[in-house]
Amino acid sequence: MRLKLWVKIVLFILITGTISVIVFQMGRKIGMELARENMQQIRLENELLAANESEEKDVINLAEKEPYVIDLLMLVNKDYGLPEDYEVELLTMYDKVNRAAKEAYGPLNEMLAAGRAEGLAFEICSSYRDVKVQKRLFQEDLDVLMAQGYTYEAAYEEVAKETMPPGHSEHSTGLAFDIVSLGYQILDGKQEFTPETQWLHENCAKYGFILRYPKGKEDITKISFESWHYRYVGVEVATYIMEQGLCLEEYLEEIGKI
């Protein structure tokens, strides 16, 4: 009897110990899984927090970034190129072809409307064009002269008298426009004497425009006289420049900007 009791006790102890071990291992496994899930949850929360912080920083950066403001008196010529960070917001003109910087869009439309009200008819033959287009136009002119026997250097010098090198054209600012008579659209000496061009020379300053390459200033502008090329600078400056018979370079030198 004592032996059987002892055996039962031993068996009870073994069974109880085995169950305890199993329970312990199961508990440990469950604990590890819970800990792992907890770590994953913490990681996800940290990632979401980091993403939110990044988005908040982006919103702050966008709010802090000031819009690009065009300098209406920027000098773009053979010696001064277009600023590398230049930005321009363009608006399409009434003809659905030409485009203008938003700063010049309204004044340009007002000026042409005033002229039309007096029975004149204008044609914008050139407005904004990007640097790539300017490069193509300049190269085409070079090719024509080189085909006639000019050296590259001689052709470049000749073309640059009337066409600005890429990155140095006012047309890339969106503030410059070639405007001619609808009845005579040739860019030559006769354009100066059309009623439309004469009216523009007399009235352009009222709307903030100047004749950019005036007669007698070729040594300063380094561009031949162009009776059709107008540049927006604002009414006050335009009025002063046109009344004093200056070119833009002379005015900027006078105020100490160059």
C-alpha positions in Angstrom: 0.0 0.0 0.0 2.8 2.4 1.0 4.5 1.6 -2.4 1.4 2.4 -4.4 0.9 5.7 -2.5 4.5 6.6 -3.0 4.2 5.9 -6.8 1.1 8.0 -7.0 2.8 10.9 -5.2 5.7 10.6 -7.6 3.4 10.5 -10.6 1.5 13.5 -9.3 4.7 15.5 -8.8 5.9 14.6 -12.4 2.5 15.4 -14.0 2.2 18.7 -12.0 5.8 19.7 -12.9 5.2 18.9 -16.6 2.0 20.9 -16.6 3.8 23.8 -14.9 6.6 23.7 -17.5 4.1 23.7 -20.3 2.1 26.5 -18.8 5.3 28.5 -18.2 6.5 28.0 -21.8 3.1 28.9 -23.2 3.0 32.0 -21.0 6.5 32.9 -22.1 5.5 32.5 -25.8 2.4 34.6 -25.4 4.4 37.2 -23.5 7.0 37.4 -26.3 4.3 37.7 -28.9 2.6 40.5 -26.9 5.9 42.2 -26.5 6.6 41.9 -30.2 3.1 43.3 -31.1 3.7 46.1 -28.6 7.1 47.0 -30.3 5.4 46.9 -33.7 2.7 49.2 -32.5 5.3 51.6 -31.0 7.3 51.5 -34.3 4.1 52.4 -36.3 3.2 55.2 -33.9 6.8 56.6 -34.2 6.6 56.4 -38.0 3.2 58.2 -38.1 4.6 60.8 -35.7 7.6 61.4 -37.9 5.4 61.6 -41.1 3.2 64.1 -39.4 6.2 66.2 -38.3 7.6 66.1 -41.8 4.2 67.2 -43.3 4.0 70.0 -40.7 7.6 71.1 -41.7 6.6 71.1 -45.3 3.5 73.3 -44.6 5.7 75.7 -42.5 8.3 75.8 -45.3 5.6 76.6 -47.9 4.2 79.2 -45.7 7.6 80.8 -45.1 8.5 80.8 -48.8 7.9 84.2 -50.2 6.6 84.6 -53.8 9.2 85.7 -56.4 8.9 89.4 -57.0 10.0 90.6 -60.5 12.4 93.6 -60.5 10.8 95.8 -63.1 14.1 97.6 -63.5 16.2 94.4 -64.1 18.8 95.0 -66.8 19.0 92.2 -69.4 21.5 93.0 -72.2 24.7 91.7 -73.7 26.6 92.3 -70.4 23.8 91.3 -68.0 22.1 88.0 -68.3 18.7 86.9 -67.0 18.9 86.0 -63.3 19.4 82.3 -62.8 16.5 82.1 -60.3 14.2 84.2 -62.5 10.5 83.2 -62.3 7.7 84.8 -64.3 3.9 84.2 -64.2 2.7 84.5 -67.8 -0.8 85.4 -69.0 -2.0 84.9 -72.5 -2.9 87.9 -74.6 -6.2 88.5 -76.5 -4.8 86.9 -79.6 -4.3 83.6 -77.8 -0.7 83.5 -79.0 1.4 86.1 -77.3 2.1 85.9 -73.5 3.1 88.6 -71.0 4.3 88.7 -67.5 1.3 89.4 -65.2 2.9 92.7 -64.2 2.8 94.0 -67.8 -0.3 92.2 -69.0 -2.8 94.8 -67.8 -0.9 97.9 -68.9 -0.2 96.4 -72.3 -3.8 95.7 -72.9 -4.8 99.1 -71.8 -2.3 100.8 -74.0 -3.3 98.9 -77.1 -7.0 99.4 -76.3 -6.4 103.2 -76.1 -4.7 103.2 -79.5 -7.4 101.1 -81.1 -10.0 103.6 -79.7 -8.3 106.2 -81.8 -8.6 104.1 -84.9 -5.2 102.5 -84.9 -4.5 98.8 -85.5 -1.5 97.0 -83.8 0.2 93.7 -84.1 2.3 92.1 -81.4 4.9 90.4 -83.4 7.0 89.2 -80.5 6.4 88.8 -76.8 7.7 86.3 -74.2 10.0 83.6 -75.5 12.0 81.2 -73.4 15.8 80.8 -73.6 15.5 77.6 -75.7 13.6 79.5 -78.4 16.0 82.4 -78.2 18.9 80.0 -78.7 17.3 78.5 -81.8 16.6 81.9 -83.3 20.1 83.1 -82.7 21.6 79.9 -84.1 19.4 80.2 -87.3 20.8 83.7 -87.9 24.3 82.5 -87.4 23.8 79.6 -89.8 22.5 82.0 -92.5 25.6 84.3 -92.3 28.1 81.4 -92.0 26.5 79.9 -95.2 27.4 83.2 -96.9 31.1 82.8 -95.9 31.2 84.6 -92.6 33.5 83.1 -89.9 31.8 82.1 -86.7 33.2 85.2 -84.9 32.2 87.6 -87.6 28.7 86.1 -87.9 28.2 86.2 -84.1 29.2 89.9 -83.9 26.9 90.7 -86.8 23.9 88.8 -85.5 24.3 90.2 -82.0 23.7 93.7 -83.4 20.0 92.9 -83.7 19.4 89.6 -81.9 20.4 89.0 -78.3 22.4 85.8 -77.4 20.4 83.2 -75.4 19.9 84.2 -71.8 20.4 87.9 -72.6 17.1 88.7 -74.3 14.5 90.9 -72.7 11.9 88.8 -74.3 12.7 86.1 -71.8 11.5 88.4 -69.0 8.0 88.6 -70.2 8.2 92.4 -69.9 9.3 93.2 -73.5 7.2 93.3 -76.7 7.7 94.1 -80.3 4.7 96.0 -81.5 4.1 97.1 -85.1 1.4 98.5 -87.3 -1.1 95.8 -88.5 -0.9 97.4 -91.9 2.9 97.3 -92.1 4.5 94.5 -90.1 8.1 94.6 -91.5 10.8 95.4 -88.9 12.7 98.0 -90.8 13.2 101.7 -90.9 9.8 102.5 -92.3 8.1 101.1 -89.2 9.1 104.2 -87.4 6.8 106.4 -89.5 3.6 104.3 -89.3 0.8 106.0 -87.3 0.7 103.2 -84.8 4.5 103.4 -84.0 4.3 107.2 -83.8 1.4 107.0 -81.4 3.2 104.4 -79.2 6.3 106.6 -79.0 4.2 109.5 -77.8 2.0 107.5 -75.4 3.8 104.4 -74.2 5.1 106.0 -71.0 1.6 106.7 -69.8 1.2 103.0 -69.5 4.6 102.2 -68.0 6.5 101.4 -71.2 9.7 102.8 -72.7 11.2 102.5 -76.2 14.0 100.2 -75.2 16.5 100.7 -78.0 16.1 104.4 -79.0 17.9 106.1 -81.9 21.3 107.6 -81.0 21.9 105.2 -78.1 23.3 102.3 -80.0 26.8 102.7 -78.4 25.2 102.2 -75.0 22.6 99.6 -75.7 24.8 97.8 -78.2 21.7 97.1 -80.2 20.6 98.8 -83.4 17.7 101.3 -83.2 14.4 99.4 -82.9 11.3 101.5 -83.2 9.1 98.5 -82.3 10.7 97.2 -79.1 9.0 98.3 -75.8 9.8 97.4 -72.3 7.6 97.7 -69.2 9.2 99.5 -66.3 6.3 101.2 -64.5 4.7 104.5 -65.2 6.9 106.7 -63.0 10.2 105.5 -64.4 8.9 105.3 -67.9 7.7 108.9 -67.8 11.1 110.1 -66.6 13.1 108.0 -69.1 11.0 109.1 -72.1 10.9 112.8 -71.1 14.7 112.9 -70.5 15.4 110.9 -73.7 17.4 108.2 -71.9 17.8 104.5 -72.5 17.4 102.1 -69.6 21.2 101.7 -69.1 21.6 105.5 -68.6 18.8 105.6 -66.1 20.1 102.7 -64.1 23.6 104.3 -64.0 22.0 107.6 -63.0 20.3 106.1 -59.9 23.4 104.0 -59.1 22.0 100.6 -59.9 24.8 99.7 -62.3 
